[in-house]
Amino acid sequence: MKILHTSDLHLGRNLKEESLYDDQKYMLDEIIDVIKEQKVDVVIIAGDIYDKSIPSVDAVNLFNDFLDKLADLKTETIIISGNHDSNERLAFGSNLFGKLNIHIETEYTGKMKKYSYNDVDIYTLPFIKPFHLKNLMKPEEYEKISSANEMMKWVLSQEKIDKSKKNILVMHQFVMNNGEKLELSDSEIAPSVGTLDSIDANLLDDFDYVALGHIHKPQFVKRETIRYSGSPLKYSFSEVNNKNGVVLYDTDKNSIDIIPLKSKRNMQVLKGSFEEVMKMEPSDDLIKVILTDENELISPMDELRKRFPNIMDIKYENRISNLDFDMDSKDITERETPLSLFSKFYQMQNGRELNEDEIKYFNKTMEEIKYWDKKAENLGGDK
């Protein structure tokens, strides 16, 4: 049996206020093509179908069109909700979809929903947190559930896994192996990952394959068959080097293939001086430019956009931008003078000390400020 595993579609997401509607439509069509070409038996989407709990009309239309194409293929499709999804909205019409072999699971009721295909059992666990178990357990049991790991131990204890079969688990969680760090990206909102403590990958040893969602960079945990498929589309410039695609798992061979997906628009980060970047090959890709010019330029975006119409962002990376501007209060003493304070600030901002002419100019300016301050005080006006 061939199983296609993907996750984190994030339909409806924008990039720097730029709509990704056409890019996401192209991505979904690419997935449909892979399903056809590879003769996939089961499609798994491991959560975060939408980017927001209240998805936009465009996002709903994209997903509706995708489901329509999946139904035409008559393949089995299993979808679970992620932390970005609204369970109620994603579950709308799920009973009807089930009759078309599209199974949408959004609620955990104390037992994981299981789908059986010959010698393969697929278990589904929609995104949950420990508090979701409160009404499923005795109070004294619930008091012992203080982490996601304890939550997962209890969830697994409720199942009887037939080890004579191939067992697959679909879930949207933060799974780690002995505290090893996962590779995250800017498009993953920190609280959605950081506030959920991790689940130990060793708990999942009874499953031949674990189809994970939640992390956007494709990667595996502990072994090749506990895997984050990653998002099929790049959602931040920190993901520019990600090799986005879908995972193809063959249950008979216990083998994994990563099928790359084409993007309607690729993502690039261009770095150099303004003059160097303007000599680079023109492109319709989504572009971030890092300028190394020491002096900030006036409206470089206007000129760069003529060459790169889909430029999203400009950053400077030079001597000044790499300096640490923070001045801690402990660095300021009672003996500090205006000149010494300004000298420290100037050193932080420019990486050098004030020269003699600049010191003279500063002292002259301070004398003028004192003069006008004193004059205003003598006239009884505001300082």
Secondary structure as GFF3:
##gff-version 3
##sequence-region A 1 383
A	DSSP	beta_strand	2	6	.	.	.	ID=ss1
A	DSSP	beta_strand	14	15	.	.	.	ID=ss2
A	DSSP	beta_strand	18	19	.	.	.	ID=ss3
A	DSSP	alpha_helix	21	38	.	.	.	ID=ss4
A	DSSP	beta_strand	42	46	.	.	.	ID=ss5
A	DSSP	alpha_helix	57	73	.	.	.	ID=ss6
A	DSSP	beta_strand	76	80	.	.	.	ID=ss7
A	DSSP	alpha_helix	87	90	.	.	.	ID=ss8
A	DSSP	alpha_helix	94	98	.	.	.	ID=ss9
A	DSSP	beta_strand	102	105	.	.	.	ID=ss10
A	DSSP	beta_strand	113	117	.	.	.	ID=ss11
A	DSSP	beta_strand	120	125	.	.	.	ID=ss12
A	DSSP	three_ten_helix	130	136	.	.	.	ID=ss13
A	DSSP	alpha_helix	139	142	.	.	.	ID=ss14
A	DSSP	alpha_helix	148	157	.	.	.	ID=ss15
A	DSSP	beta_strand	166	172	.	.	.	ID=ss16
A	DSSP	beta_strand	175	176	.	.	.	ID=ss17
A	DSSP	alpha_helix	190	194	.	.	.	ID=ss18
A	DSSP	beta_strand	199	200	.	.	.	ID=ss19
A	DSSP	three_ten_helix	201	204	.	.	.	ID=ss20
A	DSSP	beta_strand	209	213	.	.	.	ID=ss21
A	DSSP	beta_strand	219	220	.	.	.	ID=ss22
A	DSSP	beta_strand	226	228	.	.	.	ID=ss23
A	DSSP	three_ten_helix	237	239	.	.	.	ID=ss24
A	DSSP	beta_strand	245	250	.	.	.	ID=ss25
A	DSSP	beta_strand	255	260	.	.	.	ID=ss26
A	DSSP	beta_strand	267	272	.	.	.	ID=ss27
A	DSSP	alpha_helix	274	278	.	.	.	ID=ss28
A	DSSP	beta_strand	286	291	.	.	.	ID=ss29
A	DSSP	alpha_helix	300	307	.	.	.	ID=ss30
A	DSSP	beta_strand	311	316	.	.	.	ID=ss31
A	DSSP	three_ten_helix	329	331	.	.	.	ID=ss32
A	DSSP	alpha_helix	338	350	.	.	.	ID=ss33
A	DSSP	alpha_helix	356	378	.	.	.	ID=ss34
###
